[in-house]
Amino acid sequence: MVETNADAPVFLQRTRSGTFCNAGPSDVPQPQMKGNTRPYVDDTNVANEFKDHDENYAPTTWKAILREKGHLSFQREETQLLDFYDERISNKSEKSKLIIIRGPVGCGKSQLAETLRKKVDHHSGYFLVGHFDPLQFDPPKPYAAFVMAVEAFTTAVINRGEEDAILGDCARLSAEDTGILIGMVPSLENIFGRRKIHETKGSSKPRGPDGLGRFVRVFHSFLRCISSETRPIVLLFKGMQFADPCSCDLLGSIIRESGIVGLLCIGTLDSNVRLDDRISAASTDFLKHDNVATIELHNLDENQVSLFLTKMFDVSTKGTLWSEFANMLYEQTQGNFLYIAIFLEMLLASKMVTNRGGTWSFSMEEVQKQIRDATLSSFFCTTISLESQQSLELLKVCACLGSEFDLKVIENIFGYRPEMYLEELSSKGYIKPAVNGYTFAHNCFQEAAYGLIPLEERSLFHVEIGRRLWRSMDSDDDLDANLYTIISQFSKGKHLLKRDKECFRLASLCLQAGQKAAKASAFRAAVSYLELGIYVLMEKADDKLGWKQAYHLTLSLYNAAAEMNLVTSQYERSEQLVKEILLHAKSPLDRVQANGTLISILGTISKQQEAIDVGLKGLEELGEGLPKRRLKMHILIELSAVKRMLRGKSDEQLMRLEPLTDTTQLSCLQIMYLIYLHCILVRPELGALVGLRSLKITLQYGLSPFSISTFAIYGMVCLEMKDVDAAHRFGQLSLKVLDKYGLVEYLPRLYAAHYGVIDSWKRPIKDSLQPLLHAHQIGLHTGDREFSFLCLNCYFFHAFHSGILLDDLMSKWRSVEGEMTSSRQESLLKMALPFVQKLLHLMNSSREEALTFKGEIMDMLLEHELAFKANLSSVATDIIICCMMLAYVFDDFTQAGTFAIWTEKHGAIVPTFQEIIRQFFQGLVAFALARQNTNRRKNIRIGSRILYRFSTFYSLKCPENCCDKQHLLEAELASVKGQRDLAYAHYTQAIAMAEKSGFLFEQALIHERFGFHLHGVGDSDKSRSHLGQSVDIYNHWGAKGKARYLQSVISCIFSQT
């Protein structure tokens, strides 16, 4: 497959014959220690306690005995950790918990965590360990520590004979879900059996970031299946400071999610490790989450070191040479336990400290000479360098492969089975057995082994490992299993690659790895693999392979890299790659994917019109151009055609449409699918036309995954035509198509349309909250951040009007604000921020502050003006509706009326529940102005017209959401007209309906209006009661700013009385 370089490092040249060389220890370039380096052998029982069966001083044995004899324990910390465990397993904590054990290298973090193992085993649970690689090569293997932990789980399940129990608990996972899991963790095949991820037959899956990444969602489901109170799962991740960004994202999503019962995550974090060039500066935002607790460990102090020596050597350190030794030991080690263990081992092995006749002795001068300028790292290097040439070369290769290394991989690299040497190294404590091979006993041993490779040879060392491992692959499955390992080795020596054939094949391998990582939701890792492929293809090959000589491979790499950079919010790099594609693409079909990426980039950064223009140009190139003028006429024509094509067709008939196979039409649907959201934000009429045309193509050519959204979009068009029943029918049909295709990556777009727009016109608005949150999480997992956050925006609006407490809403906002900002979702931020500013005014502001419409988040009127000038009509309308609500709530009815007139004249609004709220407040404002005798007859007419819409349309379609509002409008009209009894009846009914629906805002508002009505008719006692209830409800809801203002008004009017 790949030739071996003649300049390979010595260890590989020696093993070409399939055996190690027979070089003896004298061939090893050993760093020299001063003094006698021959291990000291003594017949005393005390000294023998420190030796293994080969008369060597084994580090792990030494440490264990030191800890036992020194009576070191973590009693307080163990109790703290056990309390966290008991709390989590008893399900007192709703969300998963992450415990960070922080402390210096070698202070016993892992050992503290391991104290839970017996407890977990006693509860029939699983204590699983994963390591993060301290050498952290780029690109990293996605989720390596998680994969390691699940492999340990698989082995433990099989050893216990619990395969049937796990299969039963995982029954709700689909075959495709288990196929995804097996793709990442092949050993799970031993539990689930061999399952492949089946592509949807008879359809084309969409190209773009939305069609990628389901592993995170499936992994969450898997944890929910296997973890419970009766089977707790503890995940221990060692070396969190080395965690790659993808793993940080996954761990963060796990601890933020509710519903994973019985799961406890523990991470060890070195507090004194520098994040230099060799260590990933991974984002650790998840460490700041509320469900993260920290246990701090520290080095021993001077007194503890002295006490340790006293107990260890059975000597007194007071007023003796041992006291000076204890001081020297503390100064040298700063009380670090691992450092102390290695240092004492070195002194014993070099005979600096001896035991004669049961009495310990040493020369202080010799000891000080020995340790001069010594460091912990040099101690480890010295210890390792004393091994044989064979063991040294084996350790070097293992260090290059990571903290854990597969036995079969080592065999493939060396050409023979090295168990004998590995067992020897294990007996000496450098490595220890793991699920599929071995792991380094401590990060320091891996770093020391890697440090023995000369710096100038490391790149070639890695490349040669990659070549040998790649050459040994016997099948596609073997290659897939070792894909990340092979590429990570080549990556470290990529500047050495020159041969065209090797560069071409490596670029192909990088494309495969990038696609695999993307399917596992490891988007940042995918970027690294794809960029490496572009680099070796375009920069390193002798003939500069690329667009001319490897067109299809180059196109695929650039398209995939552009998408992954988009998903990871690297918009500038993504746009740069797109421009290269558009410059070199040979046909309109070859430009479709790049155009789709560019549409997403422009839309995300608030350039909706430019995004639409790109889409329209692409459609024109594909022969499916849309008209630019007389859109209303064309909408009617398209609507007539669609209705004719739908006439007489049941849902079942539509579900049985033939699959769409025409590539051109699929590409057209893809572009329409991407530009629809941007159209409804700035050109709603064009959005309606896009929705109708996409459905027309579906009905004419057949079903595709795009039909999932197409039917829902048509439902939104039906809403604009006031046909709520048809809208709901096609929203439900979209859900059925989603089930048919099983493509969860389409879920956020569909739920944004169905639960964010259509559903609340027929069903209680509260019913949409959980689906919208679910869609938000799915979008994060699949990389569809745009619609993930759109669903979250819909959730906030619906939750506000469902009666969710404002403090809870703000807490939720604070938890996602940083992520939305860091992913640079500018358009969605513009949609969300006015709502958030409205919340803050209700919660905290005085009347004067609220009516400036300014706050810590934004200047609402300024942003409205900017949005209106930028033709973001939907955003501009949303801002004015927020201002109208604030003006009404804080009794500035004149300004509220101005805003109401603007929304009626200029407002462009998607037919969401916001349309009902807009009409509701316009009616309230009109009646308030009429009560003030401001254009009384005109405003009564305006309010009555809106009331008529409620009574004949809104309340009939969804009484749960609208009847309370209708009755309040009826009551206000009756109050304005002086119809006391009728007003009383409607206020009472309105309160009952709002309480039944749980609408806190409406309850408080109705009590407030009822109270003022009663005051106006002279019923002071009942007025005071209802106004007081209003204040209480506002306070309970969290609108304390409004409550304070209302209380001041109440005090004023009743003091006058």
Rosetta blueprint (number, residue, H / E / L):
1 M L
2 V L
3 E L
4 T L
5 N L
6 A L
7 D L
8 A L
9 P L
10 V H
11 F H
12 L H
13 Q H
14 R H
15 T L
16 R L
17 S L
18 G L
19 T L
20 F L
21 C L
22 N L
23 A L
24 G L
25 P H
26 S H
27 D H
28 V L
29 P L
30 Q L
31 P L
32 Q L
33 M L
34 K L
35 G L
36 N L
37 T L
38 R L
39 P L
40 Y L
41 V L
42 D L
43 D L
44 T L
45 N H
46 V H
47 A H
48 N H
49 E L
50 F L
51 K L
52 D L
53 H L
54 D L
55 E L
56 N L
57 Y L
58 A L
59 P H
60 T H
61 T H
62 W H
63 K H
64 A H
65 I H
66 L H
67 R H
68 E H
69 K H
70 G L
71 H L
72 L L
73 S L
74 F L
75 Q H
76 R H
77 E H
78 E H
79 T H
80 Q H
81 L H
82 L H
83 D H
84 F H
85 Y H
86 D H
87 E H
88 R H
89 I H
90 S L
91 N L
92 K L
93 S L
94 E L
95 K E
96 S L
97 K E
98 L E
99 I E
100 I E
101 I E
102 R E
103 G E
104 P L
105 V L
106 G L
107 C L
108 G L
109 K H
110 S H
111 Q H
112 L H
113 A H
114 E H
115 T L
116 L L
117 R H
118 K H
119 K H
120 V H
121 D H
122 H H
123 H L
124 S L
125 G L
126 Y E
127 F E
128 L E
129 V E
130 G E
131 H E
132 F L
133 D L
134 P L
135 L L
136 Q L
137 F L
138 D L
139 P L
140 P L
141 K L
142 P L
143 Y L
144 A H
145 A H
146 F H
147 V H
148 M H
149 A H
150 V H
151 E H
152 A H
153 F H
154 T H
155 T H
156 A H
157 V H
158 I H
159 N H
160 R H
161 G L
162 E L
163 E H
164 D H
165 A H
166 I H
167 L H
168 G H
169 D H
170 C L
171 A L
172 R L
173 L L
174 S L
175 A H
176 E H
177 D H
178 T H
179 G H
180 I H
181 L H
182 I H
183 G H
184 M H
185 V L
186 P H
187 S H
188 L H
189 E H
190 N H
191 I H
192 F H
193 G L
194 R L
195 R L
196 K L
197 I L
198 H L
199 E L
200 T L
201 K L
202 G L
203 S L
204 S L
205 K L
206 P L
207 R L
208 G L
209 P H
210 D H
211 G H
212 L L
213 G L
214 R L
215 F H
216 V H
217 R H
218 V H
219 F H
220 H H
221 S H
222 F H
223 L H
224 R H
225 C H
226 I H
227 S L
228 S L
229 E L
230 T L
231 R L
232 P L
233 I E
234 V E
235 L E
236 L E
237 F E
238 K E
239 G L
240 M H
241 Q H
242 F H
243 A L
244 D L
245 P H
246 C H
247 S H
248 C H
249 D H
250 L H
251 L H
252 G H
253 S H
254 I H
255 I H
256 R H
257 E L
258 S E
259 G L
260 I L
261 V L
262 G L
263 L E
264 L E
265 C E
266 I E
267 G E
268 T E
269 L E
270 D E
271 S L
272 N L
273 V L
274 R L
275 L L
276 D L
277 D L
278 R L
279 I L
280 S L
281 A L
282 A L
283 S L
284 T L
285 D H
286 F H
287 L H
288 K H
289 H L
290 D L
291 N L
292 V E
293 A E
294 T E
295 I E
296 E E
297 L L
298 H L
299 N L
300 L L
301 D L
302 E H
303 N H
304 Q H
305 V H
306 S H
307 L H
308 F H
309 L H
310 T H
311 K H
312 M H
313 F H
314 D L
315 V L
316 S L
317 T L
318 K L
319 G L
320 T L
321 L H
322 W H
323 S H
324 E H
325 F H
326 A H
327 N H
328 M H
329 L H
330 Y H
331 E H
332 Q H
333 T H
334 Q L
335 G L
336 N L
337 F H
338 L H
339 Y H
340 I H
341 A H
342 I H
343 F H
344 L H
345 E H
346 M H
347 L H
348 L H
349 A H
350 S L
351 K L
352 M L
353 V E
354 T E
355 N E
356 R E
357 G L
358 G L
359 T E
360 W E
361 S E
362 F E
363 S L
364 M H
365 E H
366 E H
367 V H
368 Q H
369 K H
370 Q H
371 I H
372 R L
373 D L
374 A L
375 T L
376 L H
377 S H
378 S H
379 F H
380 F H
381 C H
382 T H
383 T H
384 I H
385 S H
386 L L
387 E L
388 S L
389 Q H
390 Q H
391 S H
392 L H
393 E H
394 L H
395 L H
396 K H
397 V H
398 C H
399 A H
400 C H
401 L H
402 G L
403 S L
404 E E
405 F E
406 D E
407 L H
408 K H
409 V H
410 I H
411 E H
412 N H
413 I H
414 F H
415 G L
416 Y L
417 R L
418 P L
419 E H
420 M H
421 Y H
422 L H
423 E H
424 E H
425 L H
426 S H
427 S H
428 K L
429 G L
430 Y L
431 I E
432 K E
433 P E
434 A L
435 V L
436 N L
437 G E
438 Y E
439 T E
440 F E
441 A L
442 H L
443 N H
444 C H
445 F H
446 Q H
447 E H
448 A H
449 A H
450 Y H
451 G H
452 L L
453 I L
454 P L
455 L H
456 E H
457 E H
458 R H
459 S H
460 L H
461 F H
462 H H
463 V H
464 E H
465 I H
466 G H
467 R H
468 R H
469 L H
470 W H
471 R H
472 S L
473 M L
474 D L
475 S L
476 D H
477 D H
478 D H
479 L H
480 D H
481 A H
482 N L
483 L H
484 Y H
485 T H
486 I H
487 I H
488 S H
489 Q H
490 F H
491 S H
492 K H
493 G L
494 K H
495 H H
496 L H
497 L L
498 K L
499 R L
500 D H
501 K H
502 E H
503 C H
504 F H
505 R H
506 L H
507 A H
508 S H
509 L H
510 C H
511 L H
512 Q H
513 A H
514 G H
515 Q H
516 K H
517 A H
518 A H
519 K H
520 A L
521 S L
522 A L
523 F H
524 R H
525 A H
526 A H
527 V H
528 S H
529 Y H
530 L H
531 E H
532 L H
533 G H
534 I H
535 Y H
536 V H
537 L H
538 M H
539 E H
540 K H
541 A L
542 D L
543 D L
544 K L
545 L L
546 G L
547 W L
548 K L
549 Q L
550 A L
551 Y H
552 H H
553 L H
554 T H
555 L H
556 S H
557 L H
558 Y H
559 N H
560 A H
561 A H
562 A H
563 E H
564 M H
565 N H
566 L H
567 V H
568 T L
569 S L
570 Q L
571 Y H
572 E H
573 R H
574 S H
575 E H
576 Q H
577 L H
578 V H
579 K H
580 E H
581 I H
582 L H
583 L H
584 H H
585 A L
586 K L
587 S L
588 P H
589 L H
590 D H
591 R H
592 V H
593 Q H
594 A H
595 N H
596 G H
597 T H
598 L H
599 I H
600 S H
601 I H
602 L H
603 G H
604 T H
605 I L
606 S L
607 K L
608 Q H
609 Q H
610 E H
611 A H
612 I H
613 D H
614 V H
615 G H
616 L H
617 K H
618 G H
619 L H
620 E H
621 E H
622 L L
623 G L
624 E L
625 G L
626 L L
627 P L
628 K L
629 R L
630 R L
631 L H
632 K H
633 M H
634 H H
635 I H
636 L H
637 I H
638 E H
639 L H
640 S H
641 A H
642 V H
643 K H
644 R H
645 M H
646 L H
647 R L
648 G L
649 K L
650 S L
651 D H
652 E H
653 Q H
654 L H
655 M H
656 R L
657 L L
658 E L
659 P E
660 L L
661 T L
662 D L
663 T H
664 T H
665 Q H
666 L H
667 S H
668 C H
669 L H
670 Q H
671 I H
672 M H
673 Y H
674 L H
675 I H
676 Y H
677 L H
678 H H
679 C H
680 I H
681 L H
682 V H
683 R L
684 P H
685 E H
686 L H
687 G H
688 A H
689 L H
690 V H
691 G H
692 L H
693 R H
694 S H
695 L H
696 K H
697 I H
698 T H
699 L H
700 Q H
701 Y H
702 G L
703 L E
704 S L
705 P L
706 F L
707 S H
708 I H
709 S H
710 T H
711 F H
712 A H
713 I H
714 Y H
715 G H
716 M H
717 V H
718 C H
719 L H
720 E H
721 M L
722 K L
723 D L
724 V H
725 D H
726 A H
727 A H
728 H H
729 R H
730 F H
731 G H
732 Q H
733 L H
734 S H
735 L H
736 K H
737 V H
738 L H
739 D H
740 K H
741 Y H
742 G L
743 L L
744 V H
745 E H
746 Y H
747 L H
748 P H
749 R H
750 L H
751 Y H
752 A H
753 A H
754 H H
755 Y H
756 G H
757 V H
758 I H
759 D H
760 S H
761 W H
762 K L
763 R L
764 P L
765 I H
766 K H
767 D H
768 S H
769 L H
770 Q H
771 P H
772 L H
773 L H
774 H H
775 A H
776 H H
777 Q H
778 I H
779 G H
780 L H
781 H H
782 T H
783 G L
784 D L
785 R H
786 E H
787 F H
788 S H
789 F H
790 L H
791 C H
792 L H
793 N H
794 C H
795 Y H
796 F H
797 F H
798 H H
799 A H
800 F H
801 H H
802 S H
803 G L
804 I L
805 L L
806 L H
807 D H
808 D H
809 L H
810 M H
811 S H
812 K H
813 W H
814 R H
815 S H
816 V H
817 E H
818 G H
819 E H
820 M H
821 T H
822 S H
823 S L
824 R L
825 Q L
826 E H
827 S H
828 L H
829 L H
830 K H
831 M H
832 A H
833 L H
834 P H
835 F H
836 V H
837 Q H
838 K H
839 L H
840 L H
841 H H
842 L H
843 M H
844 N H
845 S L
846 S L
847 R H
848 E H
849 E H
850 A H
851 L L
852 T L
853 F L
854 K E
855 G L
856 E L
857 I L
858 M L
859 D E
860 M H
861 L H
862 L H
863 E H
864 H H
865 E H
866 L H
867 A H
868 F H
869 K H
870 A L
871 N L
872 L L
873 S H
874 S H
875 V H
876 A H
877 T H
878 D H
879 I H
880 I H
881 I H
882 C H
883 C H
884 M H
885 M H
886 L H
887 A H
888 Y H
889 V H
890 F L
891 D L
892 D L
893 F H
894 T H
895 Q H
896 A H
897 G H
898 T H
899 F H
900 A H
901 I H
902 W H
903 T H
904 E H
905 K H
906 H H
907 G L
908 A L
909 I L
910 V L
911 P L
912 T L
913 F H
914 Q H
915 E H
916 I H
917 I H
918 R H
919 Q H
920 F H
921 F H
922 Q H
923 G H
924 L H
925 V H
926 A H
927 F H
928 A H
929 L H
930 A H
931 R H
932 Q L
933 N L
934 T L
935 N L
936 R H
937 R H
938 K H
939 N H
940 I H
941 R H
942 I H
943 G H
944 S H
945 R H
946 I H
947 L H
948 Y H
949 R H
950 F H
951 S H
952 T H
953 F H
954 Y H
955 S H
956 L H
957 K H
958 C L
959 P H
960 E H
961 N H
962 C H
963 C H
964 D H
965 K H
966 Q H
967 H H
968 L H
969 L H
970 E H
971 A H
972 E H
973 L H
974 A H
975 S H
976 V H
977 K L
978 G L
979 Q L
980 R H
981 D H
982 L H
983 A H
984 Y H
985 A H
986 H H
987 Y H
988 T H
989 Q H
990 A H
991 I H
992 A H
993 M H
994 A H
995 E H
996 K H
997 S H
998 G L
999 F L
1000 L H
1001 F H
1002 E H
1003 Q H
1004 A H
1005 L H
1006 I H
1007 H H
1008 E H
1009 R H
1010 F H
1011 G H
1012 F H
1013 H H
1014 L H
1015 H H
1016 G H
1017 V L
1018 G L
1019 D L
1020 S H
1021 D H
1022 K H
1023 S H
1024 R H
1025 S H
1026 H H
1027 L H
1028 G H
1029 Q H
1030 S H
1031 V H
1032 D H
1033 I H
1034 Y H
1035 N H
1036 H H
1037 W H
1038 G L
1039 A L
1040 K H
1041 G H
1042 K H
1043 A H
1044 R H
1045 Y H
1046 L H
1047 Q H
1048 S H
1049 V H
1050 I H
1051 S H
1052 C H
1053 I H
1054 F H
1055 S H
1056 Q H
1057 T L
